[in-house]
Amino acid sequence: MWRRRAGLGGLSMTESWWTDEDAVAANVAGRVTPAQYAVVAGRRIRPPYRAYALFAVWLALVGLIGVAAIAAGDGPGGNPDGLAAAALIMAVFGGVTFPFSLASALPAGLSRWRARARRRRRIAALVACRVSSAVGEVVAGPGGEPEALVGASRLSVPEGAPALPPPGDYRLYWLESLKAGPGPLLLSAQPLDRQEAGAPADFVSVDAAGRATLLLDAMGLTQRDLAANRAGRLTARQRWPLIRRFCLHALCWGLGAILGLGIFLWPGVAIIVEMAGSGPTGPWFPYTIGLLLCLAFCACFAVPFAFILWSEVAESRLIVLWRVLRTSDPVRCAVDTVSVRGAGTWWQLSAGGMTFTVASTVAQTFLGPGRYVLYHLPGLRILLSAEPEAPK
């Protein structure tokens, strides 16, 4: 499968790399081969020594300026507070020149820092070694390049990997990433005609046995949470984040209302207080008219502001959160296939006309085909838990 040639670590990959039987067997057992580890981890990336050198030059210049200031203060007629003056000069010089040093160091080191961070996340995913599989296909992409799909979700190909196998149906094995990881990375592809006779077309036995556990582990839940959601209830650990969110929304809206009403009502209220404190200095009729005009001035601003504020609060999530927290069984369920899309830390799950934003580690557990039962809070787009639909 491997032969010596210029390339990654002196090795070159043949076209059968994706369908190698030893690699598929290792992935079925939840492991990766040394060859797959080398490809996913990638070459070792050297630290950005040029950026470090630029920072070192800047520090040296600041130090030289400080030494020169101290030397000048120690001379005849120099400043007796030489250390304090030198520290001030170093601080001013360093503060003025730091943006220039940063502007020169970032282009030299930013791309390499990011590459090293991506490599560390890939290695962390390899150490965790969460291998999943499902039946998918290799198709020609929009630009003619082949891509691996599981349902509507696209699997990423590690950098430096060979071209994908010919278009067709395969059982695809991929490496699930950790938080902020690179996304699901394709490891191998087993042609369907190689599978044992009678094997299910959508899951292998390891997937069927562990899919529910993977979902619970990715969401940080327990069987108790799942059982409560099946009954339409929230557990205490699920309710507390909603209470905190409700209190935060209520605090923000309350402060906004106080600040807005204060700005609009302060002039009129100040005039009324001053007039009421001093009492009428003339006839009662002009005094009463003045008070009424001040009250009308306050009402012209307060009534529209209060109406707008109430409209915004009614349309916000504050009212929805209040209703959810007051209801004993606010959890609803939807049964449908799940479409997974996204990149980076947060991904989108689409099912039953609803869209949920979840962490990448949660989203990748839905890559397996089939229908899922999603337990959610209506109106909030919050996914509480999920499980594969029980076979009928």
Phi, psi and omega in degrees: 000326179245143173220154184290132174188164178299129181166207183293108178063026181079008182248153176230144184257140177270175183291341181272014184299319184291327187257014181300131185293323179294320179294318179297318180297319178295319179293324177299324179278003179081023179238168173240149179279161176304324179294318178294321178300316181296320182290314182292316180293323180080177180293152175291133183256125181291150176298157180282078184298328181296318178295319178298321180295321178295320176294322179295321177297318180296316178297321179296319178297317178297318177297319179296321178298319178296317179298317179297321179293320178293318179297321179291326180286335180277349182286177178299132180073013182283176181284123179295333178268059186296320182294316180295318179294320179295320178297320179295317180296318178297319180295317180293314181295317179296319180294324180287321185270346182299316178303323179291321177295319179295319180295330179275332183276325183299311178300331182280336186236346187296313182298323180286324176299316180295319180297320178293322178294319177297320179294321178297321179292324177295319179294322177298320177294323178293322179293317177295324173053060175262098183260128177237164180210157176193162176284129178218202182209155172254121183231166175279126181284182181301325180268010182091349179280137179291148177217152182262129183236140169239104189066236177261006184259139182260134177267135179283153178251130180301146177297137180087358178283156180288176178296149180294158179294172181302153179304144180160184180267133182219157163270117186262135176247131182223161180260119178284139182272166173269187182300133181062024180277185186280002183093174181295126182251125181293133179253314183203166181221118181258116178304142184295331181288352177268348184288158180293150180296137179086000178290141181297151185274348184244337181216149165263169188299322182295327179290316182296324182283327188250000184297314180297320179295320177299319180297314180295318180295318181295325180272355181070035183246173177235172177298331177295318177298316181296320180295321178294319179294325176300325179275003178085010184252163174257142172275169182298321181290336175274334182282324185299316176300327178290322178295317178298319179295320179296315180297321179294316178298315181296320179296316180296314179294321179296314178296321178297320179294316180297316180294315181294314179295324178297317180295317184283324187265345186301314180300312181295318180296321179297319179294317180297317180297318180295318180293318180292327180287322181277337180078170181291130177262359180211211179297153182290330185296308177299325179296317179293320177298320179296317177297317180296321178296320178295319178295321177295323178298316179295319182294326180300330179263323187289318184295309177298323179295317179296322179295315179296318181298315180295323178297318179293319179295320181295328180271352182278180180279356181297314180292320179297317177298320179298318179293320179296317182290333179278337183276140181282332181227072184276351187281134176241159180234150176225138181244119183190168170286152186246131174257129185245127177217147176149178177202152180085217187279320186247134182238167180249130173252129179239128180197136176060032181077006180245155178232131179239141174261120184226165177293155183299325180294328177286317184298324185290340177285350178263007182290334177296137181291167181117176181261146182236151172261116183254123177259122189217171176254116183295140179086346182248346182056042179249120176271119182273310182199173181200160177204153176296146178294135180293136180297140181273000000 
